[in-house]
């Protein structure tokens, strides 16, 4: 499909700073920026990294056309030679990133951009927009899937999403989080996500009576008949008419009623009553689907009440991450390349301790014990060797002397873009979703996956890295 030109998707200050760097001839100085976030949404124990594929596509297609240049010229503040420079601009830097679908934690660099100063500056907003949106929705979707406890979950959120792109890329993120299908056709087409949908209340209301509406639908879709039974009265009309269609329309065709859907009312009570009525009528294989402002908390409650539900259609509360709709990833400079070819670290200091950044070029590793469980992540100086018995520093309790023994260290960042060109192959959404599931099933502690008071996954530091950070803090605080 045709790729949108998103070159102008940026905050205005990115352009004014780039113009300033150009005027002062600093534009070719190489810098490093880290992307990280400070807190898991919904006070959860982890988040899911998503949006990388769209970032790579944006980087590869980043260019400014004549219309863009004319608009910038109309602002009356940009140097003419700078605008000429933008006409030929292509991103030439490198991007190192977590794999899409990687479980991630606060304050670790999930992506690092190493590029000439202007290149690194111009991509800030687009990178954050993709990561903040898709990571948020993927993480929310995973919570919903966990609450469903093996039952199916479908994305029904498009019409309540914040705009069309939010619907499409939100559906992608939902699939990464483990949702099995989407009602959004464009997302299905673009990302090979299974699409699903039943009938609308308008179909039932259009015909003179409910039985006729159900019968016509069954005749049209005999292999996929799922009937919406709450338009008038679920127990007195909807379920009896669905059963009648099963016996009088579908069974003579050699077909079975696939399911019924509830979209209102007391879903626990109605599903239990509906299950009993369907079973007594011989429709024991008929599934019960429900929708109506669901999230992980309502789903958990329904299951706890013994609701007879086979699958959930989840809409606005998942596609908008209603309970906490801001992810909060940031983009901060970490280092500047000096003339001797060594990166000089940079640190942001704040009265709020949590806003002090981790400086310099660095590597982040996941630490696995002998059973293959992830017990911590650790930040090290770039290319610092980690093997054998490793001493680490807990930055919250730096006075304690602790070691990792008999552990495996896996570097989490991988090259995604080198010299402005993709080096990381595109990964199908289904494979990303499977990667998420594999980590949560086998590597991530169940205690970290709790909704309430999850275990904290620690981000430790090597002594060399911690010493470098403290030395830099002391220097800039004088």
C-alpha positions, -999 to +999 in steps of 0.1 A: +000+000+000+011+036-006+032+050+022+021+084+036+045+113+036+050+120+073+081+142+069+064+171+086+052+151+116+073+169+141+072+196+168+081+230+154+111+232+178+128+203+160+129+225+129+140+256+147+168+238+165+179+221+132+180+255+115+201+268+144+225+238+141+228+244+104+235+281+108+263+274+134+276+245+112+270+219+138+247+197+117+273+170+110+283+165+146+272+130+156+251+125+187+232+097+205+196+099+217+179+073+239+142+064+239+129+052+273+098+055+295+096+061+333+065+041+345+045+011+334+008+019+326-019+009+350+008+003+377+016-029+359+048-049+361+060-045+325+052-031+290+054-043+255+076-026+229+056-019+197+057+004+167+092-003+154+081-013+119+063+020+113+094+039+126+116+021+101+091+028+073+091+065+083+129+067+084+132+052+049+107+075+034+117+107+052+121+136+027+108+171+022+089+180-010+084+214-026+051+219-007+069+213+026+097+237+018+072+264+007+054+261+039+085+263+060+097+293+040+063+310+047+072+310+084+098+336+077+124+325+102+144+298+084+178+303+066+175+300+028+204+276+026+189+255+053+157+251+033+178+241+003+196+216+025+162+201+035+153+196-002+181+169-005+177+156+031+178+119+038+183+103+072+218+088+073+221+077+109+219+044+128+191+031+150+195+003+175+164-011+190+147-037+211+129-063+189+093-055+184+073-074+210+101-074+235+089-071+271+104-039+285+107-020+317+111+016+329+143+037+324+161+013+301+170+025+265+146+006+243+159+025+212+191+045+206+195+069+176+231+076+167+232+101+139+243+135+127+227+162+149+200+174+125+191+138+115+186+128+152+166+160+160+141+158+131+129+122+139+120+128+176+083+133+174+076+106+148+095+080+168+078+089+201+043+090+185+046+054+172+062+039+204+039+058+228+007+047+209+014+011+200+033+002+231+004+015+252-023-004+233-002-036+231+003-035+268-034-029+275-044-056+251-021-081+269-039-073+302-072-079+286-060-112+271-046-123+305-080-115+321-098-136+295-078-166+307-077-186+275-110-173+261-110-155+227-106-117+225-114-096+195-107-059+189-140-041+184-125-006+189-123+012+155-154+034+158-143+046+193-106+051+185-092+086+185-089+087+147-086+065+117-048+058+121-054+051+158-080+025+148-057+008+123-024+009+142-043+003+174-056-030+159-020-039+150-009-032+186-039-053+200-028-082+178+008-079+191-007-080+227-024-113+219-059-104+207-069-130+181-089-110+156-101-075+147-133-060+133-112-034+115-110-045+079-081-022+068-060-036+097-068-071+086-057-063+051-025-044+060-012-067+087-028-101+080-048-101+112-079-123+111-111-103+108-143-110+126-178-096+128-214-106+133-245-085+127-257-051+139-288-042+157-299-023+126-301-056+107-325-070+133-345-037+134-348-034+097-369-065+093-405-067+106-396-093+132-366-107+149-371-143+136-371-131+100-339-111+106-322-141+121-334-164+094-322-142+065-288-138+082-285-176+086-294-182+050-268-157+039-240-170+062-249-206+071-213-215+080-208-184+103-241-177+119-237-156+151-269-139+161-272-107+181-299-116+206-303-084+227-322-061+204-355-066+221-355-092+249-327-117+253-344-144+272-380-141+260-372-133+223-336-133+213-326-168+225-358-185+216-356-171+180-320-181+178-329-216+188-357-217+163-334-206+135-309-233+145-336-260+142-357-247+113-332-230+090-297-242+097-302-279+106-321-287+074-291-273+056-268-296+076-254-266+095-251-256+131-257-223+149-221-210+155-230-186+183-250-158+199-238-124+210-248-103+240-241-066+238-260-052+269-275-061+302-262-082+330-238-103+310-230-128+337-266-135+345-277-135+308-249-157+297-256-183+323-294-184+315-286-184+277-262-214+281-289-233+300-315-226+273-292-234+244-280-267+260-316-278+267-324-271+230-295-293+218-273-263+209-245-274+231-218-264+206-232-229+202-207-203+215-216-173+236-199-140+226-202-108+246-193-071+241-202-038+258-175-016+273-153-044+285-118-043+299-096-065+320-114-057+352-150-063+339-138-095+322-121-108+354-153-100+373-175-119+348-153-149+350-153-148+388-191-148+387-192-180+367-203-164+334-207-188+305-187-168+280-165-182+252-152-150+236-151-112+243-153-083+219-134-054+235-138-019+221-131+016+234-115+007+267-088-013+249-083+008+217-079+040+238-063+024+269-090+042+288-077+035+323-044+052+315-042+067+281-007+081+282+025+060+279+051+087+284+082+075+264+108+103+261+137+111+238+168+124+255+203+131+243+228+107+259+261+116+242+280+137+218+309+124+196+342+143+202+369+150+177+389+120+191+361+097+181+349+090+217+313+098+228+312+123+256+282+114+279+254+139+286+230+138+315+198+156+324+196+166+360+163+174+377+149+181+412+127+151+405+151+121+409+131+100+385+138+125+357+176+122+360+187+104+328+212+075+323+240+091+303+264+079+276+265+052+250+254+020+267+242-016+263+213-031+282+212-068+289+185-091+302+198-114+329+185-150+329+190-176+356+198-212+351+161-220+347+157-194+318+138-169+339+145-132+335+157-120+369+168-084+361+181-061+334+215-045+336+230-014+320+266-014+310+290+009+292+290+003+255+309-029+246+317-036+283+321-074+286+297-093+308+306-129+315+312-152+345+305-138+379+293-102+375+291-077+403+262-053+399+249-021+415+213-016+425+210+022+419+184+024+447+207+007+472+242+013+458+259+004+491+250-033+488+276-056+472+258-082+450+267-106+422+250-124+393+264-160+392+257-187+367+236-163+346+231-157+309+233-121+296+213-113+264+219-079+247+185-064+240+192-037+214+198-049+178+207-029+147+175-018+130+187+010+106+223+015+096+234+045+075+197+053+069+189+019+055+169-009+070+189-039+082+162-055+104+138-076+084+101-069+087+084-094+110+048-104+105+024-093+133+016-130+141+052-137+148+056-106+170+025-117+190+040-152+194+073-137+206+053-118+233+035-149+243+068-169+245+084-144+268+054-142+291+049-180+292+085-190+297+108-160+308+088-134+327+079-142+363+042-147+369+045-123+398+054-095+374+022-102+355-002-096+384-026-067+380-023-057+417+011-051+433+032-068+407+068-077+415+093-050+404+118-060+377+151-044+386+172-023+363+208-027+377+241-012+365+276-025+362+300-008+387+318+009+358+287+024+344+274+035+378+307+051+386+306+070+353+271+083+360+280+094+395+311+111+384+291+130+357+264+139+382+291+153+405+307+173+377+275+189+364+262+197+399+292+218+410 
